[in-house]
Amino acid sequence: MPQFTRRPVQPGGLTVALVDGIPLFRDGLTALIHRTPGLRWVGAAERPNAALQLCERFRPNVLVIDSDLDPRNHLSSMLLAGDPMLALLVLVTYAHRTTRYVASALAAGVHGVLLRSAEAGQVVDAIRSVHADRRYVDAALAPMLTAPRGRLAHPTGPVQPPLSQREYQVLQLIADGLENQAIAKLLFVSVETVRTHVKSILRKLVARDRTHAVAVAFRTGVLTPEDGADTNPFSTPILPPEEGSSSE
């Protein structure tokens, strides 16, 4: 049997977090995890930038991501690069129910793909499977992974290397119109360090300059409109209530 690098399950159960922009869905998954034995809820994030902080702080066993917030699988690649023990489950919306998206997600390292419309029991099974087996494919999506001759349908075109968390933060601040000196002050680093990050961003995005990098980032899904909803790239993720407190 293949061996995987998993984060050990703590006595409280398999820890689960979510990245989703819909409050009703976040509330629903929170309730599902709370009432399921062996699973423990640790929090949710509304936007990709908050997901980075959420995972860095709580190191969940499994992270569930809405495909609408990771249309090019850049967030998934970045999270896995920073935490190889994290298990990722993507909830595929109707818009992303395509061979190209599903194959791209798995090629990026995502461990499981599940229709967003799945029943509660299937969601729980998928969460457990991506942690235990590092593999889960919804039966409704499985046919998309097989080409007519039985070969896996891979996406075409070059795959961008993922930005680091710091590079992602710098890119967001560039998109907000900040110059290197202002970015350095906000991040408590030197201007030279910011220049180094900018050079790396331009190289990874194959961009001519800062303006072109922002345009490429939005076009390819590295940045999404949700990132612009809050100009603070370090917005606080939604966290579970303190022990003993009421969530009512």
Protein Blocks (a to p, Z undefined) as FASTA:
>chain_A
ZZdddddddfkbpcdddddfbfklmmmmmmmmmmpghiacfbdcfbfklmmmmmmmnopa
bdcddfklmmnommmmmmmmmomkbccdddddfklmcfklmmmmmmnopabdcdfkbcfk
lmmmmmmmmmmnopacdfklmmmmpcfkopacddedjddddddfklmmmmmmmmnopafk
lmmmmnopafklmmmmmmmmmmmnopablmlmmmmmmmnomacfklmmpmblkbccdddd
dehiafZZ
